[in-house]
Amino acid sequence: MTAGNDVETVLAFEGQGARTIPGDPPVELGDLPPVEAQAAIVRHQIARAEPWLKDGTCAVIGQSLGEISALVIAGSLDLDDALEVVRLRAELPAELLEPADWTMASLTRVRRDAAAAAAAEVGVTDAGPLWIVGDNAPSDCIVVGATAAFEEFTARLNLTPTTFRLLPVVHPYHTPALRPVAATMIDALRDLRFRDPELPVLSPTGPRTVSTADEARAVLVDALVSPVAWSGALARAAGAWPDARWRECGPSASLYRFVWKNGLDLDWAEA
């Protein structure tokens, strides 16, 4: 899948924030098993992105689940292998991790440094683990942890329901709790065919740029246990392609708010 002319376009793919897939009728993702819902998101994103390839795509960037879609559009993965990655990502945690009561939330109007300090304080209590897993903007981040730890975290910051939004969570992706899953994923990905991407893949895990098949495998494993540095990835991409148009490939077009929250002036629209 390669670009066809000199028009610069960066294609962006969100994670699992969508609740519906547009259509007639729309698909309610909450009504589907996790693996089917995630596969539906990936298929939708790829279908939205493919028409833009002929218009000169210069790079792709994906957030969480969106990194899989980005690798397909960059030519590093076939769709069938990508859907196998989706299945592994959804099913391995259920097979390998003990059941636990997790809470995930998106924090707004809470400074990143204050959230990090409170998370560190909670981490040394008996409330259980808690991590900042998404760095979206200076005052916008994602946290996940044991429910008791999240309650202690919100108490330390005096958070109210107006400053956070609870997110659906089954397993604590992007945290050290998924190390057993990552170890198994390393072996599983060896059975799938990866190729060197034909386009730069900008990964918020690090953040870094993926340019080889081995790096593509590694970033999918690292993303299981590492936080999403979305703010840093956006800044790097904006610096590399300052005049590019950005097109977000759905389903919910949720990433644009992080663009303006980071003070970036980008030509951004839905694909």
Secondary structure, DSSP 8 states (H G I E B T S, - for coil): ----SS--EEEEE--S--SEE-SSS-EEGGGS-HHHHHHHHHHHHHHHHGGGGGGTEEEEEE-TTHHHHHHHHTTSS-HHHHHHHHHHHHHHHHHHS----EEEEEEES--HHHHHHHHHHHHTSSS--EEEEEEEETTEEEEEEEHHHHHHHHHHHT--TTSEEEE--SS-TTSGGGHHHHHHHHHHHTTS-----SS-EEETTTTEEE-SHHHHHHHHHHHHHS-B-HHHHHHHHHHH-TT-EEEE--SS--THHHHHHTT---EEEE-
